[in-house]
Amino acid sequence: MCNLYKMSKSQDEVARFFDAIAQDMSVAPGGNAPEEIYPGYPGMVLAEGSLQQMVWGFPLQRKGAKGQPLKPKPVNNARKDKLKSPFWRSSFENRRCLIPVSAFAEAEGAKGAKTRTWFSPKDAPLFAIAGFWRDTSEWDRAYTMVMTDANDTVRSVHDRMPVIIAESDWQTWLTAEPSDAWDLCQPFAGQMLVDRSDTPWAGRR
């Protein structure tokens, strides 16, 4: 599952990227999002016709061994085959969004020595990943990515990958019936770039 992605473009560049389908490109206040985004971090999404800053991951309430409340865990990936579950269904059907991404990472290598391997569509310095969002009492608005089976490129590292939405399908993902959005949740069919880094997976968060 994708637990790290990079968004290295400026707000203006993201605004131009989504210009064809967005009405308001001024990001709501909330501070600057980091370039490398982990679960629980803020990131930009296109939702309700505008760029918004939300937290990556829906809060999952947890309790300790003695029943004490623990800090919520951000659930940042929604598998395609689980979209009709109670945890995801309402958001998938009613509040879909697009997540601007420069590259997403998976952990690769031996246990205890895993490094970051980055993936992105070829010739696409910025692309859109399928997501949806909801209001939360813990973090205000939060979003999650949609995951599907990996294509041949990603499968050598992980069996799943984020759903990449082509520009021609942006409007369908955002506004069409859930069944039509569901049909877009397919492995990416184009060529992909693979960047195998020496950066440890368990780096600073």
N, C-alpha and C positions, 0 to 999 in steps of 0.2 A: 504493500500500500504506500501511497505517496504521503510522506510526513515532512517534506521540505520542498519548497519551491522558491524560485528567484523571480523578482519583478524589478528589473534594472532600469526601466524607462521612467521618465518624468511624468507628472500629472498631465502636462500639455501633450506629450506624445501619446499617452493613453486616450486622452480626449479626442485627438485626431484619429486614432485607430477606430474608435467607436462612433465617429461623427455621423455616420450614415443612419444610425438607429437611436441616437440619444437626443434628448431634448435639453437637458441641463448638465453641463460638464463641470460645474463648480462642486468640488468635493465637500461634503458636510464636515464641519469642524470635528477634530478628534485626535490631532497630533499627526506626526509623520510616520508612515509605515516603513519598516526596515526593508532593505533589499532582499535579504534572505528571510523567508517567512516560515515559521514553525507553528504547529498547533498551539492555539492560545494567543498567537500574535495578531496584531491588526493588519488588514490587507484591504486593497481596493476591489470593489466589485461594481458591475453595472447592474442596477436593479431599479425597477419602476421608472425607467427612462433616464436615470441620472447616475453619475459616479458617486459611490458611497463608501465610507470606511466602516468595516465591520470586523468582528473577531473571527478568526478561522477555527471553527469547531463548535458544535452544539454542546451545551453543558450537560454532562451526565452526573447526577447526584450520586455520591458514594458515602458509605459509612465505615468507620473503623471497627476493629475487633470487639470493642466494647460498646458499639452502637453510636459512637460519637460522629458528628458530621465531619466529613473531610472536604477539602477543596475540590470543586467539580472538575471532572476530567473533560477536556475538549474532544469530542468525537468528530473528526475532521474529514472522514471519508464515508460515503454511502454507496454500498455495492448495488449494482443494477438489480440483482435478484432480490434485494431487500427493500426496494423503494416502496412497496405496498405495505410494509410493516407499520405498526402504529407510531413508531418513533419518527419515521420519515414521511409518511404518506401525505399528510396535509401540506407540508412545505413543498414537496415535489409537485403536487397538483396545482398549488396556488401561488407559489412564491419562487419561481425560478430566476436565476441570475447568471451572468457570465463573469468569469474570473480572468483578468488579464495576467498572463504568465510569460516570462522570458525563457524559462526552462524548469523542469521538475527533476527531482533527484530520487534515486533508490540506493539502498545500501548494497555494496558488493564486496565480496572477499570472505576470508576465513573469520570465524567467530573471534571477537576480541581485536580484530585488525581490519574491520570493514571500512571502506572508503566511499566517498560520494561519486556516483556515476550520474551524469546529467543527460537528460533527453530533451530534444525539441524538434519540431518539424523542420525539414531542410528549407533554407531561405526564408525563415519566419522569425525575425528578431522579437516578435511579439505575437502571441496567439491567445485564443480564448478557450477556457475549459468550462464545461458544464457544471453548474452549481445551483443551490437553492438556499434560502435564508429564512430566519424567523426572529421575532422579538424574544428576548429572554430577560428575566429579572436579574440575572447574574452579570451579564456583559452587554446589556442593550441588544443591538442587533448582532447576530452571528450567522455565519455561512458555512457550508460544507461542499466538498467536491463530490462528483459522481464518478464511480470507478466501474470499469468493465474489463473483460478479458484482455490480456496483453496481445499486442501484435507480435510479429516475428522478431522485430528489433528488441523490444523490451523484454520478451519472454526469457531471454537468456539470463536476465537478472531477477525478474519478478513475474509472477503469473497474472498480475493485474496492472492496469494503467488508468490514468484519468481519461475521461471522455473529452476529446478535442472537437470543438464545434467549428465547422467551416463558416466563413462569413455569409455565404448564401443561405445558411441555416440558422443564423442568429435569431431572426425574428420568429421562426418556428419554435425554437427552443424557449424563447421568452413568453410567447403569447398563445401558442397553439394548444389544442386539447392534449391532456396527459398521454394519450395513446400515441399521438404523433411525436411528442417529445421522447417518449420511451423508444421509439424506432431509431432515434438519433444516437442512442447509447451503444455505439459500436466501436470496435478497435480502430484506431487511426490507420487509414489505408495508404497514406503517402509515405515518402521517404523521410527518415528521421536522422538527425545528427546524434552521435553518442560521444560524450566527453568524459573519459575516465580520469578522475583527478586523484591526487595523492592526499587529499584532505581527509582526515579521520571522520567517520560518520558521527561519532559521539563528540562533536566539537562544541564550542561555546553556544549556549542557547539563551 
